Amino acid sequence: MAFVVVTGTLPSGSLMRFVEGEDLFITSPEHTFAMMASKMDEVGLVRLGSELCAAYRRAIPNAAGSEGSRFVSRPLSIATKRSLARHLSQCADSASIRRAKRAAARVVEYSNSPMETVLSLALSLPIRLGGYGLPAPKLNYPITTRSSMLGAPVTRFADLCWPDQRLVVEYNGERFHEGQERVAKDSFRSNDLSELGWTVLAATREHFVSLERLDRLAEQIAHMLGMRLRWERVKPLSVRRELLGKLMSGELSLA
């Protein structure tokens, strides 16, 4: 069992009750993030923060050692970028807290699945870390469309969205295994968005099998954002594969 002995005063909001009404406490999501800054590199911290701010959690292996579903949806995230930044601002200055602040600024919020998190971070992490350095998208962004049958307003949630450029990227990985009804609903949503002048691109697991495909997707997104990827600055294939390996790993690796 590993533990940390802390002397001095903890920042406000560092602890929370494990069971309501009992004097057993655990560290809050925000303080856990702060403490892990001394154990993780920047990429690991960004992924950890993004999953704390996500609408899912990693699945817990069952007694047979099999996860079944790789993640479980939850109605609300347990932290936000704002709550992470607010807590870190109360922590004593140190090299690890400065690393945590840099990582917290790159966290993506409201992801609905691990692969949405991976895709968002692969696109938006800086080139020095193996990413493409694109502006971070808003995840599961609400867009009001109209019903094709009744004309009533309908809210669609775009997986990855750059609202100012009216650009959406839909991740269609696990969904292909959820039946024809779900595939049809995704198609209807894409059609509704296209009708309103949104550009809708599709991403699948194949984009992570072949980095050339991911390169092309990043290039297309950059073009639609009015940017140009500086390929002479993009890290070599081996560095980008290493980044994807860290982001896609089932475990959060320690530095």
N, C-alpha and C positions, 0 to 999 in steps of 0.2 A: 504494500500500500504506500502511495506517495502522498506527502503532505507538505504544506508550506507554513512556517511559523512567521507570523506578522507581528511586529512591534510598532507601537504608535497608533495614531488615529486613522481609521479607514474613512474614505470619502463617503458622503451621504449616499444612500442607495446601494451600498456594496453588498448588503446581506438581505435575505428574504427568508421568511419562515418556510420550512420544509412541509410542515403540517400546520394548518391554521389552529391557533390556540395553544400550540406546544412550543417549548423553548429549544427547538432544534432548528438551526439556521443553515442555509447554503448560500454560496455567493450568487449574486444576481447575474443575469446574462451580461450586463455591461461590465461588471467587475471581473467576471470570468474572462471576457475578451481582453481586458487590461492586463490580467495576470498572464495570459497565454502569450502576450507580446514578448516575454523573455524566453519563451520556448519555441516559437514559430518564426519562420521567415515571413517576408511581406506578403507573398502569394498565399501562404497558408492562412495568414490573418485575414486577408481580404475574403477568402472563401468562407472562413469561420464566421466573420461578421455578416456576410451575405446570407448564410444559412440561419443565423440568429434573427435576421430581418426578413425571413422567407415565410411563405404560407405552407410550409411542409416541414417535416422532420425526418431524419434518417430512420429506417425501419430497424427494430431490435430483433436480432436473430432469435428464432424459436429454440425449443429444447433440442431439436435435432441438428441445430447449427445452420439451418437454412433461413435466409431472410424472407423468402416469399417475395412480396412486393418490396422494392428497394427503398421506397419512401412512403410516408403517410401524410395525407393532407391534414392541415389544422386550420381552423377558421381565422385565426389572427397570428401575426408574427409576435414573437416574445420580446423583440427589441426593434428600434428604428435607428436610422443614421443619426437622427437628432439626439436620441437618448444615449447612443454611444459617444457622440462628440461632447455632450453635456457632462457625462461622467468622466471622460478623459480630461476635461478641462479642470476637474477638481483633484486629479492625481498629481502627486509630486513629480516634478520634471526629472526625466531620466532618458537614457538612450532607447530603452524599450518602449516607454510611453510615447516618445517622439515617433517611433516606428508604428505604434498602434494608431496614432493620429493620422499618419500618412495612409495607412491601410483603411481606416474608417472613412476617409474621404473618397475611396475608390469602391466602397461597398455598393452593391445593387440591392434594392428593396423589392419586396412583394413578388418574388419568383414563386411559381407554382410547382416547379420540379427541379431536381438537380441538374438536368441537362439544359434547362433554360438558364440556370445560373452559370454553367460552364460556357455556354455560347455567349452570353452577355459579357462575361469577364474576358474570354479569349479575344473578343472584338475590342473591348475598351481598355484593357490593361495597357500600360505604356510599353513602348517598343523595348526599353531597357530590360523589361521583365519577360519578353517573348510575345507580347500581345501586338495588336495592330494600332493601338493608340487612337482609336475612334471615340467620338463622344459616347458616353454611356447612355444606353436606351432607358426609357421608362418601361417597367415590366407590368403586364396585365393592366394596361392603360385603358380606361373606359372611353368608348367612342359611341355616340348616339347615332343610330341609323334608323331607317324606317322598315317596318315589316313589308315584305313583298306582297302579302295578302291583304292586310287591313290598312296599311299606311300609318299605323300607330308607332310612336317612337320605341325603339328597342336598343338597349345598351349592349354593345359587344365589347369584349375585353381582348385587346391585342397583346400577344405574347411579348414581343419586343417592339417598342414604338419610339419614333422620333417625331413628336407631334408637329413641330414647326415646319418640317419638311414633308409632312403627311406620308411618312414611310413606316411600313409595318413589316416585321419578319415573323412568320409563324413557324414554330418548331413542331414538326410532325413526326416525332420519333416514336414514343410509346403509343401514340394515338392510332397508328396503323394497326395495332393489335387489339383495338377496342371495338371492332365491328363496323359494319358498313353504315350504321345509323350515325355513329360519331363522325366518321369520315365525311358523310353527307352534310352534317351540321357545320363542320369546319369549312366545307366548300361554300355553303350558303353564306357563312360569315365573310369569307374572302370576297365573294361576289358583291355583297352589300357594301363592303368597304371600297371596292373598286368602283362601284357605281357613284360613290360620293367623291371620287377623285383621289383616293388613297392608292399609293403603290404598295402592292403586297408581294413579298418574296417568301419563298418556302425554304426551310432548312430541315435536314434529316440527319440521322446518324451517319450517313455516308459522307457528310461534310467533315466528320472527325476521323473516318477511315482513311480518306485521301486529303492530305493537307492542301493539295492543289485545288480541290473543290472549295475548301475553306478560304484559300487565298482569293479565289474568284468571287466568292460571296462578299468577302471584305472589300474587294475592289468595287463591286457593284454598289454596296452600301455607301462607300466613300464618294463615289461619283454622284449618287442621289443626294448626298449631304452637301454637295458642292465642294468636296475636298479631293485631293490627289494623294494616294499612298506613295510615300517615298520608299520605293522598293530597295534602294541602295542602303537605307537605314534599317529596314526590317531584319530581324535576327535570322540566322541560318535555320534550316529545317530542323536540325537536331535540337536547337534551343526552344523552338516552338513546340516540338513534340514533347520536350521535357515539361513545358508549362501545361500542356493538355494532360499529361500524365498526372501532374500534381492536382489539377482541377477535377479530373475524373476519378481519382482514387477513391475507393470506398472508405478510406481512413484519412483523417487529417494528420499529415506528417509533421513531425517535429524537426526543428532546424538542427 
